[in-house]
Amino acid sequence: MQDALQLSVPGGDRGARLRAGRHGTMSGACSPQCCNDRFAIDFSLLLSSQMRDSDAARVDSSCFLDARAKQLKSVDDDNQQVFDSLLFEKLPAIAGQLLAHCTESDSELETTGVFFFNEHYVVKPPQSHVEFRWHRDDDEQLAMCVHRETIPAYVSAWCTLDDVTEVNGALQFVSLDESLGCDESVENLQCHASDPVTANAGDVLFFLSNVWHCSSSNESDAPRRAFYAQYSREQITARPKDSAPLSFAIPCEVQNDSLLLTTSSLNGCKRKSTKKFKYADLKSFSA
């Protein structure tokens, strides 16, 4: 498929295609058992436990994990390992490859890796009729940044904790190609939208922060939950001459030989040659 970045996963039908400028799904990146056991904790505590700008947890993974363990009383050592592996190894390994293919070369990412930038826990209660309108993540998150135009696009990793269906709030996307130069009215975006993207619990959807997307309401009888992690290729600060991160700026070590990538032409990111990398076992994530 043209304009696609493909990840080949050992094990038959667990392949994943990352569509630059649109979306991609990594099947089974975190197993359903992981979703049920490891994420069955009270994430509402995150909302009531804000970190100070000066907190080391904003820039250091160990401090971040310790802070989360104190906030979430049910996080034991096994949970700690799950968060560490998922947030600072497996997800950024994929996000880093997508970011690398949107730059002229991989040298910057090889030098600095990527940064864990933000997290959300999103719950759509059953029969709530709550929809997320068409939006781009960077419009929402960088609205107060005076230097917003200088901040490159970052990657969102949307981790499904429940099966996602057309009934309970599946996401839809508009590709960068489709959105360039077009009317950004709701009606026009809907005309160019993808089909609703269904996913199994444990799948992860990756997309760039400047991609239009929305999700429908949850009309089912069960909650639809997702954990949302975001990664940038540089530290995103609140102000241009301030070193304090806007949210987080935790460095993640990205191993560029950990994935098998094949690419032809990416939306707005044409590369001179195809690169291949050895693929690490991401088909099933467990503690």
N, C-alpha and C positions, 0 to 999 in steps of 0.2 A: 504494500500500500504506500502510495506517495505521501510525502510529508509526514513520515512516521519514524519514531525511534523505537526499535523493537528489542525487548529483553527476552532471550530464549532461556527457558527454565527447564532443567532436567526433570523428567517425569511426565512426559506426554502432554496432557491437556492443561498443564499449569503454566502455559506460556502467558506473557503479558505484553501488551503493546502500549507504549507511551506516545501519545500523539502530541507533538510539540505544538503549543498554541491551542490545544483543545483539552484533552484529558487522556489519562491512561490508567489502567487497572492492574495492580499486582495481586494475582490470586493467591490467597492463603499466606500472605506475608506475616500475619499473626493468626495462629490457629483459632478455631472456634472455642476450643477448650481454654486457650489463653484468655479469650474474650470473657468467657463465663467466669473463670476462676480468678484471674489476675486483675480484672477491671471492675469486679463487683465491690466497689468501695465508694465512699461518699464523696464524690467530686464537688459537691456543693460547698465543701469546706474551702476549696480553692478560692471561691468568690469572696469569702469573708476573711481571708488571710492574705492581705496584700503585702508585698515586699517593698521595702524602702528602696529608693534609687541607689543607695550606697551598698545594698546587700551584696555580699560576695556570691550569693546564689544566682544572681543575674548574669554572672560571667564565668562561673566554675561549675562543672557538672557534678562533682562530689558534693559541693555545698547545696546545689539545687536539689539533689536527691535526698540529702539529709533534711532540708527544709520541708520537702514534700512528705517525708516519712513522719515528721512531727505533726504536720497538718492532717494527714490521713492516718488515723490511728490504726487501721487494719493493714497498713503496709509493713510486711515483714521482710526478712532478708531475701526470700524468693521473689517477692514483688519488686524489691529494690533492683535485683538483677534483671528482671523483665524490663523495667523502665530504662535502665542503663543501656541494655542491648538494643532495645527498640528505638529509643529517642536519639542515642548518640552513636550508634553503629549502623543498624540495618536501614532505617529510613533515610538518614543523610547519605548513605552510600548510593542510593538510587537518586535522591534529590540532587546530589553533586554531579551525577552523570548528566542529568537533564540540564542543569545550569551550565555545565561545561560545553554542551552542544549548542548553547546560545551565546557563546563567546567566540572570539577569533581563534583562540588557542586554549589549551588546558593548563598553561603554565601558571596562571594565577591561582587556579584551584589546587594545583599540585603543591603550591607554596603555602597557601593559607587554609586549604580545606574549605568547609562550609560552616556556617554558624546556625545553631538552634536559635530561632528568633521569637517564636510565640507558640502558645498552646491554647486550646479551647476544649471544653467538654460540652457537646450539643445534645440536648434531649428534646424530642418532640413527643409530648404526652399523647396518649391515645385519644382519638376523637377531638383533638384540640383545634382543628381547622386553622392552625398557624402556618403561614407560608413565609419563606424567605424570598423577597422580591429579587428581581434581576440586579446584580451588583458585581463589582470587582473588589477583591480583597484589599488591594492597595488604595482604592478610593476611600474605603471605610477606615483603614488602619493608619494611613499616612495623611489624613485630611488636615491635621494640625501641624504638619512638618513644613516649614518654610522652604526647605531644600528638597522637597519631594521629587522634583523633576530630575534630580541627580541620583536618586536611589534606584538601582537596577531592579528588575522584576525578581521576585523570589518564588519559592515553590511551596505549595500547600500539599500536605499529605493527610488525606481524609480517611481515617481508620474506622471501618465499620465494626460496631460491637453487636449489632443485630443484623439479620437479613434485611436488605433494603429492596423494597418492591415499588411498583408504580402506585400502590395503595397507601404506603406509609411514609412517603416523602423522598422519592428518588431525585437525584440531581440531574439537571440539564445544562448543557454548555453551548456556547457559540464560539466557533474557532476564531483565531486571530485573523485569518484570511477573510472570513465572512464578515467580521466586524469592522475591518479597516475601511474608513471612509463612508460607512453606512449610517443611516439614521439610527440613533440609539434609543428610540422610543420603545416602550414595552411591546407594542404590536410588531414592530420590525424585528426586534430581538427574538420574539417568539417564532416568527416566520423562518428564521435562520437557525433555530435551536436544534440540537441533537435530540434523538429519542431519549426518554428517561433512562438513566444508567442504573440498572439493577445490579446488586452485588450480594455475595454471601457474607455472613459474619466472619471477620478475619481478613477480608479483602481490603486493599488500600487503593484509593483513587489519588493520583497525582495530577496537579495542574498548576499553571503559572498564575501569579497574583494579578496579572492584568487581563485575565480571561473572564468574560462575562459568564455568570452561572446563576442558577436559582434552584429552589427545591419546593415541591408541592407540600400540601398539608398532610398530616397523618390521619387518615380516615380508618385506620385499623383499631383493633381492641388492645393493642400492646404498645409500649413506648418504643420509639426508634432512637437509638443512641449512637453517637459517633465521637471519637476522640480525634482532635484536629491538631497536627503539629506542622510548623512552618520553618523553612530553612532559607537562609540568604547567603550570598557569596561574599558579603562584607558585613561589618558591624553596622547595624542601623541605629543611629543615635537620634535623640529627641530634637537636637539642634545641631547645626553644621559644625560649630566649634566646641561642642560639648562631647566629652568621652562617655557620658552616661548613656546606656542603651535605652532605646525607646521602650523595649519590653525585656528581652534577653539578648545576650550576645555570647553564647556559650560555644566555643570552638569544638567542632567534631572532626575527628581524623578520618578522612576519606581515602580509601585505598582504590586507586583507579584501575588496579588489576583484578578487582573483585567482581566485575560484571562482564557479561558478554553483550556487547552492543553492536547493532548494525544499523546504519542510517544512510539514507540517500539524500534527500533535501528536506530540511526542517523549515517550518514557517519562520521566515525572517532570519534564519540561522544557517546559511548555506556553508557547507564544509568542503574543503578540497578533496578529502579522501575519507574513506570508511575506516574506522578503527574497530578492532575487536579486542575484547577483554575476557579473561576467564571469569565465568559466572560462579559466584558463591552460592551455597545452598540457602536460598530464601523462600523455597517453596512451602516450608512449614516452619512457623516461628513458635517456639515454646520455651518455657523457662529452663 
